[in-house]
Amino acid sequence: EHLPMAGQAARALTAVVVVVDSMLALAPAPRMKVPDRTLARFLMVGVGNTILGLAVIFSARQFCSEVAANLIGYLIMVPVSFLSHRDISFRDTGSRIAAFARYLPTILAGYAVNYVALTVLLSAGTNPYLAQTVGIACHVFVTYLLSRLFVFLTPLRD
């Protein structure tokens, strides 16, 4: 059904997020509330996915171009990202196949904004590590909005 390594990574991220999610529930003072637990989970999972993705990209750039390294990072991280965001961030209970079919164009849109940011910054002489990181930040913004509004349509309620 999916790559075994992707499932293992998703399970590891689940363990971390369960602990942090519990802390989110306990941490706020009585008058404070976490404004959006889904966004908080998305950002936590995203940090883990970003660290993994950057590790792949920064390793791949040792033997190929910046743009090729970026593409390799995307190809490896798509299944990990889908599973972790579906199961942890959005707690989606709908069909995996249907959600994945909606996730692919979301990732393509995220990749498109990432690619534009990366190539513009690199052509302007920006440090490649900074350019890759800014590209990922652009990707995060687009994919969160599309994931929330278009991909994961049947989340569990907090």
N, C-alpha and C positions, 0 to 999 in steps of 0.2 A: 504494500500500500504506500509506503514512503520509505525513504532511506533510513536504515537502522541508526546511523550516526545522528541524523536529524532528530529522531525520536529520543535518543539519549540526551542530546543537548536540550531539547524541550523539557524533558523530565528534570534535568539539573536546574534549568531556569525556573521551573515550577517550584522546586524546593526553596530556592532563594526568594522567589516572589511571595510564597506563602508566609514566610517569616516576616518579610518587609510589609506585606499587606496587613498582617496582624499588628505590626507596629503602627501602621497608619491608623488603624482603628483605635489604638490605645494612646497615641501620642498627642493628639490635639487637646488643648485646654477645654474646659467645659463649654465655653462660648464659641470656640473655634471648631470649624468643620472642614474636612478635606473637601474642597469644592467639587472635585470630579475624580472619584476613585478609578474610573476607567482610564482617564488620562494619566493618572499617577502610575497605574500598572503598565500602561503603554510605554511611558518614559523609562520605567525600571527595566522592563523587558528589552526595550530599545537600546538601553545602555549596554546590556549584555550582548545583544545582537551586534551592536556597533563595534564593540571591542573585538568580537570574533571576526566580523567583516573586515575591520581595519587590519587585523593580524593577517588575514588572507591577502588583502590588497598589498600591504607593505612587504609581505613575503614574495608575492608574485612580481612586484615591480623590480625585483632583483634580476629577473630574466626576461621581462617584456616591457612594453611601453606603459606609461601611466594609464592611458585609456584602456588598454587590454587588461591591465591588472585590475582596474575598476570593474570591468565586465566579468572577469573571473570571480571577483568577490561577490558580485550579484548572483551569478549562476550557482555558486555554492551556498549562499545564504538564503535564497528564496524558500526552499522547503523548511529550513530551520525557522525563519522569520514567520512564515505562514502558520506553522504549528504552534509556535510559542504565542503569537498574537491571538490566534483563534482560541486556544485553550486557556491562556492566562490573562492576557490583556482584556479581551472582550468577552471571554467566557461564553462563546457562541455555542448554541445547542442545535443549530441547523445542520443541514447536509454539508459534509466536508467537500464533496465534489462541486456542489453549487457555489459554495463560498470560494473555493480555489479558482473556479472559472471567473468569478468576479475579482479575485485577488490579482490574477495575472495582468489585466489592464491597469490595475492600480499600481502594481510594481513597475510596469512600463512607463506610466506617467511619472512615477518617482524617479525612475532611471533617466527619463528625458530631462527633467529639471536638474538632476545631478550632473548629467553629461554637459548641459549648457553651462552650468556654474563652473564645473571642472575645466572645460576647455577655455572659457573666457578668462578665468583666473590664471591658468597656465600660460596663455598667450600674453597676459599682462605681466608675466614674470614673477608671479606669486610662488612662494615656497611650495613644492609639491605636497608636502604633508599637510600644510594648511589648506591648500586647494582641495585635497581629498576630503578633509574634515568638513569644510564649508559645503562641499557638494553633498555630503551625507546629511548635514543639517537641513538643507533644502529638501532632500528626499523625505526626511522625517515629517516635515510640515505637510507636504502633499499627501503622503501615505496615511497619516493619521486622519486627516479630514475625509479622504475617500474610504478608508477602512470603516470609519464610524458611520458614514452616511450611505455607503454603497455595498460594502462587502459583508460585514458581520451584522446581519439583520435580526438575529434572534438571541440576544445576550441574556444571561441570567441577570436578575436585578440584584443590586447591592442592598 
